[in-house]
Amino acid sequence: MGNRLSKIYTRTGDDGTTGLGDGTRVPKDHPRVEAYGSVDEVNSAIGVVLTTPDLPEELVECLTNVQHDLFDLGGELCIPGHVLMTSGHVARLESALDLFNQQLPPLKDFILPAGGGGAASTHMARAICRRAERRIWTLATSEDVNPEVPRYLNRLSDLLFVLARVLARSADGTETLWRHDR
């Protein structure tokens, strides 16, 4: 896929444009660039989550696989018409969701995005993921988007929410509930 960068700066973007994977030049604020840029932000935020001390191995494995998926997803978005994401990617997330969620008590209240460093950074990754999903839907208003892409991000944000709950409970033994009557 594409050429490897041997030189980091090219100066080709100094005019406010960037090159897509198919060679097309578009403005740097083009909806497609916003979409894959937001996916890159999610991936980076998950990288921060992975720095959490004593992160359980099953979370490390799950999130590392997600990072690989997100790289593929960003690559798909960078090349108009290219498809890499499948229903199998979404199904894997749903399996992980089911596995981690079964360990948790049912939610009866909203929770605050807190619960220790690992949980808080996972909540941040979730919020960034929601933004990436919104950017995908913006792109989809003007261009064809593989329907598995927004599905994947939708499930990923759910998974990140569940993982934040898991981490909050392991760090603090509980979650901080939102109190509307405060």
N, C-alpha and C positions, 0 to 999 in steps of 0.2 A: 504494500500500500504506500504510494508516494515515495519521495526521496528522503533519505536520512539527512539531518542537518549537520553539516560539518562546520558551518559558520553560524553563530547564533544571531548576529544582526545582519540584515540584508538591505536595510534602508527602503525596501519596497513599500513599507507601511507608513512612511513619513507623510504621504499625501492623504492619510485618513482612510485608506482602503486596506483590505487584507485578501489573501488568496484562499479560496476554498480548495478542497481536495481534488476537484476536477479542473483546477487552473483558473476558474472564473474569479474575477476581482469584484468585490462588493464593499460597500461602506462598512467601517468597523462597528457601526451600530445597527447593522442589518439584522432583522429578526433571526436569521439562521445563525449568525455569529453570537447574538445574545443567547440563543438556545444552547449552543454547544459550550459557550463560555460559562453559563450557569451550571451546566453538567460538570465542567471542570472544577467549579467552586465546590460542588457537592463532594466530588472525589477528594479534593484537598481537605475539606472539613472531616471526611471520614479518616483521612490520614492523621489528623489531630486526635480523633477518638482512639486510633490505634496506638497512640503514645501513652494511653492511660496505664499507670502501673498495675501490675497483677491482673490484667485483662484476661478473663477465662479463655482458654485455647479455642473453644468452640465459637466464641465471638470473633476472635482473631481470624480464624479460618473463614467464617461467614463474611466478614467485612473485607477481607482480602479478595475473596471471590467477587464481591460486589464492586470493588475498585477495578478489577479487570473488566467486568461487565460495563462499567461506566466509561472506561476507555474505549471499548467497542462502540458503545452508544454514541459517544462524542464523535468518533470516527464516522459513524453512519450519518450523523447530522452534518458533518463537514463535507460530505460528498453527496450532493443532491441525487436522489434516485437509488442510492446504495442501501442495501438492507442487510443488517447483521443480527438485529434483535428478533427473537422468536418467542412464541408462546411458552417454550421451554424455559426461557429466562424468567418469565413471570411465574411459572409454576414452581421453580426453585425458590423464589422469594416467598411464595405462599407456604411452601413446606417449612421453610425456616421460621416464618411467622407463627405457624401452628405449633412448632416445636418449642419456641421460646415463650409463646403466650400461655401455653398450658401450665407453665411453672408459676404463673402469676394469679393472684386473686382477681375476681371480676372487679371492674371499675364501677363505682357508684357515684363518684364525683369527678370533676375536672381536677387535674393536677397541675402544679406550677412547673415550668421548665427549670428544675433545680435538681438537688439530690447528689451533690458531690461533683468533682471535676469531670469524671467520665460521663456521668449522666447529663450534666449541663452541656458538655461538648456534643453529645449525641443529640440532644434537643436542638442545638444550633445547626447541626448537620441536617436534621429533619426539616427545620424551617427553610434552609437553603434549598433542600430538595423540593419543597412545595413551590418555591419561586421558580426553580428550573422547570417544573411541570407547567407552571403558568406560561413561561416563555415558549415552551413547546406548543401549547395551545395557541399562542399568538402567531407562531410560525404557521400552524395548521390552518389559520384563516386565509392565508395567501398561497401556500404551497402544500403539496402532498407530503404527509408525514406517516411513516409506518405506524399503524395503530398500537403496536406492541411497545413503542417508545413511551408514550404517556402512561400506558398501563404499568410498565415497569417502574416508572418514577412514582406513580401513585402507590404501588405496593411497597416500594422502598421507603417512602415516608412513613407508612404504617409500621414497617419493620423497625425503622429507627426509633419510632415512638415506643415500641415494645422493648427494644434493647435499652433505651433510656430508663424505662421502668425497672428492668432487670438490674441495671447498674446502680440505680438509686437505692434499690432494696439491698443490694449486696454491700454498698458503701455505708448507708445510714440505717438500714433495717426497715425503712419505710419510705413513703413518698410524701411530699408536701402538697396537701390538698388546698384547692382554691376555696376560700370562704367568701361567699357573696355577702354575708351579713356582718363583715368586719366593721 
